């Protein structure tokens, strides 16, 4: 399974763009696209920007991914004594 993620372009040097992806800044190749500017959103896969997307679509996709991650997260551990730590 392959996954491409939306990322916001923070800066550009030549054909390399710095994007924010999940709170982390990474450098990607912009060689496959024309007319990318800082502030644009791009779809990133294996270090390459594949296409530009609008901000609304990027935010909706990121929100859906966040919701899926939250739904898949294991529930917090339950204490046997109703949630209170035993005095010791």
Phi, psi and omega per residue, in radians:
X1 nan 2.362 3.110
X2 -1.883 2.606 -3.137
X3 -2.381 2.203 3.038
X4 -1.984 2.430 -3.033
X5 -2.135 2.527 3.049
X6 -1.307 2.484 3.132
X7 -2.534 2.567 3.125
X8 -1.574 2.280 3.120
X9 -1.364 2.140 -3.134
X10 -1.662 -0.613 -3.115
X11 -2.822 2.826 -3.092
X12 -2.387 2.348 2.998
X13 -2.317 1.903 -3.093
X14 1.101 -2.174 3.110
X15 -1.736 0.267 3.127
X16 -1.946 2.313 3.093
X17 -2.057 2.520 2.997
X18 -1.723 2.191 -3.121
X19 -2.152 2.784 3.031
X20 -1.783 2.142 -3.100
X21 -2.335 1.845 3.141
X22 1.107 0.586 3.130
X23 1.498 0.033 -3.125
X24 -2.043 2.399 3.071
X25 -1.592 2.232 3.105
X26 -2.344 2.726 3.068
X27 -1.673 2.368 3.140
X28 -2.308 2.876 3.062
X29 -1.510 2.335 3.047
X30 -1.863 0.214 -3.028
X31 -1.049 -0.423 -3.089
X32 -1.509 -0.097 -3.059
X33 -2.170 2.668 3.016
X34 -1.895 2.670 2.962
X35 1.038 0.741 3.030
X36 -1.595 2.328 -3.119
X37 -2.162 2.676 3.017
X38 -0.942 2.399 -3.086
X39 1.728 -0.335 3.073
X40 -1.239 2.755 3.007
X41 -1.880 2.399 3.117
X42 -2.255 2.729 3.040
X43 -1.630 2.146 -3.042
X44 -1.923 2.315 3.051
X45 -2.464 2.242 -3.134
X46 0.748 0.757 3.039
X47 1.495 0.121 3.131
X48 -2.141 2.415 2.975
X49 -1.393 2.097 -3.080
X50 -1.625 -0.572 -3.126
X51 -2.804 2.800 3.010
X52 -1.606 2.542 3.027
X53 -2.352 2.780 3.138
X54 -1.384 2.815 -3.056
X55 -1.053 -0.697 -3.130
X56 -1.078 -0.761 3.120
X57 -1.149 -0.700 3.122
X58 -1.090 -0.815 -3.123
X59 -1.135 -0.681 3.117
X60 -1.132 -0.721 3.119
X61 -1.144 -0.782 3.127
X62 -1.111 -0.666 3.101
X63 -1.136 -0.708 3.114
X64 -1.139 -0.707 3.101
X65 -1.136 -0.691 3.109
X66 -1.124 -0.749 3.128
X67 -1.107 -0.697 3.115
X68 -1.135 -0.702 3.118
X69 -1.129 -0.729 3.127
X70 -1.121 -0.715 -3.128
X71 -1.169 -0.534 -3.112
X72 -1.518 -0.170 -3.108
X73 -1.202 2.463 3.099
X74 -1.196 2.629 3.115
X75 -1.183 2.713 3.110
X76 -1.119 2.652 -3.138
X77 -1.135 2.533 3.111
X78 -1.774 2.379 3.057
X79 -1.503 2.526 -3.108
X80 -1.206 -0.386 -3.066
X81 -1.753 0.515 3.041
X82 1.457 0.257 3.065
X83 1.794 -0.174 3.122
X84 -1.666 2.462 3.110
X85 -1.268 2.466 3.104
X86 -1.264 2.395 3.093
X87 -1.305 2.434 -3.062
X88 -2.421 nan nan
